[in-house]
């Protein structure tokens, strides 16, 4: 949670990135009625955290089995003959010549280069489809609408019609509905008609909860808006330069900051992967302060924990955002838990 008394402190993530639209915040997936389903908490309220056996579900995903219900995520559509040309001017990614069926990801930055929206998108030849964090579709549509000007494009929130599901890498599930809108090393996200979600779940069981999906995301060092970001995050700090920013294009808001930091090579913070002391019973919460272990719990804050999970093979692990000059070999204290670092973004 944000702490208004410390707006510039890297140990205090900003809650504005986690704001939700009221209509989406009330969503409850029909798959919460499946046996063993335990509802997730924010930011994934509305879908299942797990279905009774967290590690079994993680292992199923690792084997390429089952699917994850991400139907709480927002879905946005952009149509019109100038859609890709127009989006190219707004996004950090090169999309003016995006081939049909090629999934990519992009950011929308503030004028100061801070991350405001993250889109996972694909064009099917007639429509550009994107999904984004739960509760963020309304704000994304509002921004895009404000930038339409004279371009021949139409923007719409299609969250009520379409649902996102995640299929693990190696899945042999027949995609009899849907379009791949995101691809990662650990799987792909697919769109399907929301009304078909229960039937899809029956065909492609077992259903797997978002905690297992989060564990694989953390293992892959993949950032997530509202978890690895706060109101000051720039793409360089968390590894989005590799996947969501095209450094050879211009003409988007915040580009000056991206170019300046890229040329200087000195982002103020960096993402790290933490191996947590497995003897601790509880995991550090999102926003828990990170300090040098040698300085103890009263030492100077170096950053904050972004996401902590229990992994079926690695044990308790986490991602954290720390000051750039934190020594890569320093033993850290994540909340009350001792942790060793693994470099994600080089210092």
Secondary structure by P-SEA (a helix, b strand, c coil): cccccccccccccccccccccccccccccccccccbbbbbcccccccccccccaaaaaaaaaaccbbbccccbbbbbbbccaaaaaaaaccccccccccccccbbbbbbcccccccccccccccccbbbbbbcccaaaaaaaaaaaacccccbbbbbccccbbbbbbcccccccccccccccccccbbbbbccccaaaaaaaaccccccaaaaaaaaaaacccccccccccccccccccccccccccccccccaaaaaaaaaaaccccbbbbbbbcccccccccccccccccccccccccccbbbcbbbbbccccccccccccccccccbbbbcccccbbbbbcccc
